[in-house]
Amino acid sequence: MSRACLLLAIASGVGMPLSVPAVRARRRRVGPGAYGAAAASHAHTVHVGGT
């Protein structure tokens, strides 16, 4: 049990710094039109309700 806890602590310690470049890379990929498309997406949905 103590080995598993130690392994999980090491994996968490390695994973946290690696998540920072992943988040930064994802932010750069968003194009300029993506925010406008997200803002207008409510106008292009289809109502499925019965009434």
PADRENLUM-655147 format. One record per residue (C-alpha): x, y, z; residue in three letters. Coordinates in steps of 0.2 Angstrom, whole numbers, plus 5000, padded with zeros to 4 digits. Each point is the difference from the previous one (the first is absolute). Layout:
# residues N
XYZALA
...
# end
This chain:
# residues 51
500050005000MET
501450125004SER
500949974984ARG
498450034990ALA
499750175009CYS
501850054997LEU
499849954981LEU
498450114999LEU
500950155009ALA
501449994987ILE
498849994986ALA
499150155006SER
501650095002GLY
500549974983VAL
498350034992GLY
499750175007MET
501450094992PRO
499749914983LEU
498250065000SER
500650184999VAL
500749994982PRO
498549904995ALA
498850145005VAL
501050134992ARG
500149904983ALA
498149985000ARG
499750195003ARG
501150044984ARG
499049894989ARG
498450095001VAL
499650104985GLY
499350185000PRO
498349944993GLY
499849875014ALA
499350125013TYR
498850084988GLY
499449824995ALA
499849965018ALA
499050165004ALA
498849974985ALA
499849815003SER
498450025010HIS
499150084984ALA
500449844990HIS
499349875011THR
498549904996VAL
498649995013HIS
499549825003VAL
498650025013GLY
498249954996GLY
499250175003THR
# end
